[in-house]
Amino acid sequence: MSIEPASFLRFDSSGEVRRSDFLDERGKKPVRGGLLCPQIWPSPDAEGWGHIAVPLGVVHPAHAAAIGARLGLSAEDVLAVARGEGWLDGGAVQRGEVMDETQLDASFAGGLVAADPSVEEWIVRRVPVLAPAQRPPRRMAGGGEVPDPVGFAYVSFINVKERAQRLHELKAPEMIVALMRARAQAAFEALIDALDGRVRTPWRELASLRFAVPVVKARAKPKAAPRRKARKGARPLTCGAAVVGEAGILVSRGDETALLARPGEEPRRYATPSLIVRAVSDDGRTALLTHARAATLHLLDLDNGVWLETGRDDFPRGLVRQEADDSFVVDVPRRRERPVGRHPALAVSSPDQRFVWVADPLTYGGIYECASGELVAWPVLGWLEATEDSDPADDAIRHVGAAFVCTPRDRFRFFTGGRVIEGDAERELPDGIDDVLAAAFDRTGDRLLVITADAALVLALDAEVPALVARYEL
């Protein structure tokens, strides 16, 4: 599967791959210009290469020595310039962060060419794309298919490269352009590693996992979630939901979380300022919540109403942790984490915490298994596409009320956009259930809890049409 470095400079292509998509939004037909483009590869066993155009150029590490010989630099200095870790100044490399236009023009592949035009023959401006038969997909839990590591490396490179090119064309601030061009070079090098079979382990050690105790103001009146639809650009509503045991439901709205419908118990209410419930332990005694904006993690003892600073042996098992602009899937028992993207716009756990669904602005995300860190399913891209009312300048995915579960039949079932989706089958919610603020499945996937502005609704999913079986006024 490896591609010789020289082939990145001279090769025959059957067409340009312009998009990181594989199939259409229903997951059935290859997308024109995508990584399975039928115009480039008419059949699944078709041979030949496609290509990804890279107008800004990238540098193959194997060519660094040859470029350095032209410029009187070491290979390490050439790679530092290509990666945006420095810039050329009078024939010497100045190390540091690229900050202004002069430094930007003297860094990356363009800076190397500006120093000596003969270097152009070593700059990669077309990246070869292997035929689909050489990068077959993997079949994952639930019966779906996801790309192999090489396919994912192509997706990552296309997405970052396109973002860098767009920012360059818009003449964005130099520091932002430099950051994205550095990421494009890094994604290119990661693609080379994937092609050569050098897939790096995604895990890193997690020294500690801290659960914070929130500040609860005495005598503060809990604020319920607004009953009107949030305005465009407004902060997301602090609403969350989880199914507790066989019949209980946990609902967080505004600054309050309520435990309802647990057999033989009166409803319980907890002050949870700006916190969103994410998961509940198997025995229904502990809940995991996150802050709506600060991304802090919190554990609540539902029996005693006290906040815990350490987790239990069996809870939480897996979660999504955010740090600055990055998000990580955390395998809690093994104290390790792996990066899964930046600026997470969607981070949802399955009821048993075996899986998390993470989406960020650059990709439409996927389902990760917490214990292995592997991507095990790729939701249909069309589910998360922006609506007609979305601001084209806003790249963040806006998707309130998404939920999913891995059923006992080893199939993933999703709720998103007012629909219950499993494979090719879709079921609409009953009429009158609109503006869902939060949702959660039970552990079997046969019941769905949805939260609206004024009620918590429990739906049975064991029939062709979801049926309302319980309603609780909020």
C-alpha positions in Angstrom: 0.0 0.0 0.0 3.0 2.3 0.4 3.5 5.0 -2.2 7.1 5.8 -3.2 8.1 9.5 -2.3 8.9 10.1 -6.0 5.3 9.2 -6.9 4.0 12.2 -5.0 5.7 14.4 -7.6 5.0 12.6 -10.9 2.0 10.3 -11.4 -0.9 9.8 -13.8 -4.3 10.6 -12.3 -7.8 9.6 -13.5 -9.5 12.6 -11.8 -9.5 15.0 -8.9 -10.9 14.1 -5.5 -12.5 17.3 -4.2 -14.6 16.1 -1.3 -13.9 14.0 1.8 -17.3 12.2 1.5 -17.6 8.5 0.5 -21.3 8.0 0.0 -24.3 10.3 -0.3 -26.3 11.5 2.6 -28.4 8.3 2.7 -25.3 6.2 2.7 -26.1 4.4 -0.6 -24.4 5.9 -3.6 -20.8 7.1 -4.1 -20.5 10.9 -4.2 -19.1 12.5 -7.3 -15.7 14.0 -6.5 -15.5 12.0 -3.3 -13.2 9.2 -2.2 -15.3 6.6 -4.1 -16.0 8.9 -7.1 -17.6 6.7 -9.8 -16.1 9.0 -12.5 -12.6 8.2 -11.3 -13.2 4.5 -10.3 -16.2 3.2 -12.3 -16.3 -0.1 -10.4 -15.3 -1.3 -6.9 -12.3 -3.2 -8.3 -11.2 -0.4 -10.7 -7.5 0.5 -10.6 -5.6 3.7 -11.0 -5.0 6.8 -8.9 -7.0 9.9 -8.3 -5.5 13.0 -6.8 -6.1 15.8 -4.3 -5.0 19.2 -5.5 -3.0 21.2 -3.0 -2.4 24.7 -4.5 -0.5 25.9 -1.4 1.8 22.9 -1.5 3.2 20.5 1.1 6.6 18.9 1.6 7.2 15.1 1.8 9.7 14.5 4.6 11.7 12.2 2.2 12.4 15.2 0.0 13.7 17.5 2.8 17.3 16.6 2.2 17.1 17.3 -1.5 15.4 20.7 -0.8 18.0 21.5 1.8 20.9 20.8 -0.6 19.4 23.5 -2.9 19.1 26.0 -0.1 22.2 25.2 1.9 20.0 24.0 4.9 19.7 20.8 6.9 16.7 18.5 6.4 15.6 19.4 9.9 15.6 23.1 9.0 13.6 22.4 5.9 11.0 20.5 7.8 10.8 23.2 10.4 10.0 25.7 7.7 7.5 23.4 5.9 5.7 22.8 9.3 5.5 26.4 10.2 7.9 26.1 13.1 10.1 28.8 11.6 10.8 30.9 8.6 13.6 31.8 6.2 15.5 35.0 6.9 18.5 35.8 4.7 19.3 32.2 4.0 19.0 31.2 7.7 16.0 29.6 9.5 14.5 31.6 12.4 12.7 29.3 14.8 9.4 30.4 16.3 5.7 30.9 15.8 4.7 32.5 12.5 3.1 35.8 13.5 3.0 38.3 10.5 2.7 38.5 6.8 6.5 38.6 6.2 7.1 35.5 8.2 4.1 33.7 6.6 5.5 34.4 3.1 8.9 33.0 4.2 7.5 29.8 5.7 5.8 26.6 4.6 6.2 25.2 1.1 5.7 28.7 -0.4 8.6 30.1 1.6 10.9 27.4 0.4 10.0 28.1 -3.3 10.4 31.9 -2.7 13.9 31.3 -1.5 14.9 29.3 -4.6 12.4 28.7 -7.5 14.2 25.5 -8.4 12.8 24.0 -5.2 9.4 23.9 -6.9 10.1 20.5 -8.5 10.2 19.0 -4.9 7.0 20.5 -3.7 3.9 18.3 -3.6 0.9 20.0 -5.1 -1.0 16.9 -6.1 -1.4 14.1 -3.6 -2.1 10.6 -5.1 -5.3 8.8 -3.9 -5.3 5.0 -3.9 -8.1 3.2 -5.7 -10.9 2.0 -3.3 -9.9 -1.6 -3.7 -6.5 -0.8 -2.1 -8.2 0.8 0.9 -11.2 -1.4 1.6 -13.6 -0.4 4.5 -13.9 -2.2 7.8 -17.1 -3.8 8.9 -17.9 -2.6 12.4 -20.5 -3.2 15.2 -24.0 -2.8 14.0 -23.1 -4.1 10.5 -22.0 -0.8 9.1 -18.7 0.0 7.3 -16.2 2.6 8.1 -13.0 3.6 6.2 -9.7 1.9 7.0 -6.9 4.0 8.6 -5.7 5.2 5.1 -9.3 6.3 4.3 -9.5 8.3 7.5 -6.2 9.8 6.8 -7.4 11.0 3.4 -10.6 12.4 5.0 -8.5 14.4 7.6 -6.1 15.7 5.0 -8.8 16.9 2.6 -10.8 18.6 5.4 -7.8 20.5 6.8 -6.4 21.3 3.4 -9.7 22.8 2.3 -9.9 24.9 5.4 -6.4 26.2 5.0 -7.0 27.1 1.4 -10.2 28.9 2.2 -8.6 31.0 4.9 -5.8 31.9 2.6 -8.2 33.0 -0.1 -10.2 35.1 2.4 -6.9 36.7 3.6 -7.6 35.7 7.2 -5.2 36.9 9.9 -1.7 35.5 9.4 -1.6 33.6 12.7 -4.9 31.7 11.8 -3.7 30.9 8.3 -0.4 29.7 9.6 -2.1 27.5 12.1 -4.2 25.8 9.5 -1.3 25.4 7.1 0.6 23.8 9.9 -2.2 21.4 10.4 -2.4 20.6 6.7 1.3 19.7 6.6 0.8 17.6 9.8 -2.2 15.8 8.2 -0.2 15.1 5.1 2.6 13.5 7.1 0.0 11.5 9.0 -1.3 10.3 5.6 2.2 9.2 4.6 2.5 7.3 7.9 -0.9 5.6 7.3 0.1 4.6 3.7 3.3 3.1 5.1 1.4 1.2 7.8 2.8 3.4 10.6 -0.5 4.2 12.4 0.5 5.7 15.7 -1.3 4.6 18.9 -3.9 7.1 19.7 -3.8 6.7 23.5 -2.0 8.9 26.0 -1.8 8.4 29.7 -4.3 10.3 31.8 -2.7 11.1 35.2 -5.9 11.9 37.0 -9.6 12.6 36.2 -11.0 15.3 38.4 -14.7 15.7 39.2 -15.5 19.2 40.4 -18.0 20.3 43.0 -20.1 23.0 41.5 -20.8 26.2 43.3 -24.5 26.2 44.3 -25.8 29.6 45.6 -27.9 29.3 48.7 -31.6 30.0 48.3 -31.1 30.6 44.5 -34.3 29.9 42.6 -33.7 27.3 39.9 -34.1 28.7 36.4 -36.1 26.5 34.1 -35.2 26.1 30.5 -36.8 28.8 28.3 -40.1 27.7 26.7 -39.4 29.6 23.5 -37.1 28.4 20.7 -33.5 29.7 21.2 -32.5 32.5 18.9 -29.8 32.0 16.3 -26.5 32.5 17.9 -27.8 32.2 21.4 -26.2 29.9 24.0 -27.4 26.3 23.8 -30.1 25.4 26.3 -28.8 23.6 29.4 -31.0 20.5 29.0 -30.1 16.9 29.4 -31.8 13.6 29.9 -31.1 10.0 31.0 -33.2 6.9 31.8 -32.7 5.6 35.3 -33.2 1.8 35.8 -36.4 0.3 34.5 -38.8 3.3 34.9 -37.0 6.3 36.4 -36.0 9.4 34.3 -33.5 12.1 35.1 -34.0 15.5 33.5 -31.7 18.6 33.8 -33.2 21.9 32.8 -31.6 25.3 33.5 -30.3 25.2 37.1 -32.2 22.2 38.3 -32.1 18.4 37.8 -35.2 16.3 38.7 -35.4 12.5 39.3 -38.9 11.4 38.3 -41.0 8.3 38.0 -38.7 6.0 40.1 -41.1 3.3 41.5 -42.0 3.9 45.2 -40.3 7.2 45.5 -41.3 10.9 45.5 -39.7 13.1 42.8 -36.3 14.4 43.9 -34.8 17.7 42.8 -31.2 18.8 42.9 -29.6 22.3 42.3 -27.4 21.8 39.3 -26.3 25.3 38.0 -25.9 25.2 34.3 -25.2 21.5 34.4 -26.3 18.9 31.8 -26.9 15.2 32.7 -24.8 12.9 30.5 -25.1 9.4 32.0 -26.4 7.4 34.9 -24.7 4.3 36.5 -26.3 0.9 36.0 -27.8 0.8 39.5 -29.2 4.3 39.0 -27.5 5.8 42.1 -24.9 8.1 40.5 -25.1 10.6 37.6 -22.5 12.2 35.4 -23.1 15.8 34.5 -21.1 18.4 32.5 -21.1 22.2 32.6 -22.8 23.7 29.6 -20.0 26.1 28.9 -17.0 25.4 31.1 -16.8 21.7 30.1 -16.1 20.6 33.7 -17.1 17.1 34.9 -19.3 16.5 37.9 -20.6 13.4 39.7 -23.8 13.5 41.7 -24.9 10.9 44.3 -28.6 10.6 43.5 -29.5 8.9 46.8 -27.9 11.5 49.1 -27.8 14.6 46.8 -24.1 15.1 47.4 -21.3 15.8 44.9 -18.5 13.3 44.6 -14.9 14.1 43.8 -13.8 10.6 42.7 -15.6 8.1 40.5 -16.7 4.6 41.4 -15.0 1.4 40.2 -17.8 0.8 37.7 -18.8 4.4 36.9 -18.1 6.3 34.8 -16.6 3.9 32.3 -16.2 6.2 29.4 -16.8 9.8 28.6 -15.8 12.8 26.5 -13.4 15.2 28.1 -12.7 18.7 26.7 -9.5 20.7 27.2 -9.3 24.1 25.5 -10.3 23.5 21.9 -9.6 19.7 21.9 -11.8 16.8 22.8 -10.8 13.3 24.1 -12.5 10.0 24.5 -11.5 8.8 28.0 -11.2 5.1 29.0 -11.7 5.8 32.7 -10.8 2.3 34.1 -7.5 2.3 32.3 -6.8 6.0 32.9 -6.0 6.8 29.3 -7.5 9.1 26.6 -7.3 9.6 22.9 -7.9 12.8 20.9 -11.0 12.7 18.6 -11.2 16.2 17.3 -11.4 19.9 18.0 -14.3 22.2 19.0 -16.7 19.3 19.7 -20.2 20.3 18.6 -21.7 17.0 19.6 -20.6 14.7 22.4 -23.1 12.0 23.5 -22.6 8.8 25.4 -24.6 5.6 24.9 -26.6 4.6 28.0 -24.1 1.9 29.0 -21.2 4.2 28.4 -19.5 1.7 26.1 -19.6 4.2 23.2 -19.5 7.9 22.6 -20.7 9.9 19.5 -18.4 12.9 18.8 -18.7 15.4 16.0 -16.6 18.5 15.4 -16.7 21.3 12.9 -14.2 19.7 10.5 -15.9 16.3 10.2 -19.3 14.9 11.0 -17.8 12.6 13.6 -18.3 9.0 14.5 -19.0 6.5 17.2 -16.0 5.5 19.3 -15.7 2.5 21.6 -14.4 3.8 24.9 -12.5 0.7 25.9 -10.5 0.4 22.6 -10.6 3.9 21.3 -11.6 2.5 17.9 -14.0 4.3 15.6 -16.8 1.6 15.2 -19.5 3.4 13.3 -19.9 6.4 11.1 -23.4 8.0 11.2 -25.0 9.0 7.9 -23.6 12.4 7.1 -26.9 13.9 6.1 -28.3 13.6 9.6 -26.0 16.4 10.8 -26.1 18.7 7.8 -26.8 22.4 8.4 -30.4 23.5 7.8 -31.5 26.3 5.4 -31.6 28.7 8.3 -28.0 28.0 9.3 -25.5 30.8 8.9 -23.0 29.7 6.1 -20.2 31.4 8.0 -20.8 29.3 11.1 -19.0 26.0 10.6 -20.2 24.5 14.0 -22.6 21.6 13.8 -25.9 22.6 15.5 -27.7 19.5 16.6 -29.8 19.6 19.8 -31.4 16.5 21.3 -29.2 13.8 19.6 -29.0 10.4 21.3 -28.0 6.8 20.4 -27.7 3.3 21.8 -26.1 0.0 20.8 -29.1 -2.4 21.1 -28.8 -6.1 22.3 -29.0 -7.0 18.6 -25.6 -5.3 18.2 -27.2 -2.5 16.1 -26.8 1.2 16.6 -30.1 3.1 16.9 -30.1 6.9 16.7 -32.4 9.7 17.5 -31.8 13.0 15.6 -33.8 15.6 13.8 -37.1 14.2 15.2 -36.5 10.8 13.8 -35.5 7.3 15.2 -33.0 5.8 12.7 -31.6 2.3 12.5 -29.9 1.3 9.4 -32.1 2.3 6.4 -35.3 2.4 8.5 -36.6 5.7 9.8 -39.5 6.5 12.1 -41.0 9.9 12.9 -42.2 10.9 16.3 -45.9 11.2 16.9 -47.5 14.5 15.8 -47.3 17.3 18.3 -43.8 16.5 19.6 -41.7 19.4 18.4 -38.6 21.3 19.5 -36.9 18.5 21.3 -34.3 19.9 23.7 -32.8 16.6 24.9 -33.2 12.9 24.4 -32.0 9.6 25.8 -32.6 5.9 25.1 -32.8 3.2 27.7 -30.2 0.4 27.6 -32.2 -1.8 25.3 -33.1 0.9 22.9 -36.8 0.0 23.2 -37.7 3.2 25.0 -36.9 6.8 24.1 -37.1 9.8 26.5 -37.5 13.2 24.9 -37.6 16.5 26.7 -39.6 19.5 25.3 -40.0 22.9 26.8 -42.8 21.8 29.2 -42.8 18.0 29.4 -40.8 14.8 29.6 -42.2 12.2 27.2 -41.5 8.4 27.2 -42.0 6.6 23.9 -42.1 2.9 23.3 -40.2 1.9 20.1 -41.2 -1.8 19.9 -43.9 -1.1 17.2 -43.6 0.3 13.7 -44.8 3.7 15.0 -43.4 5.2 18.2 -46.1 5.3 20.9 -46.4 7.7 23.8 -46.6 5.7 27.0 -45.9 8.4 29.7 -45.9 12.2 30.0 -44.5 14.2 32.9 -45.1 17.9 33.2 -42.0 20.0 34.0 
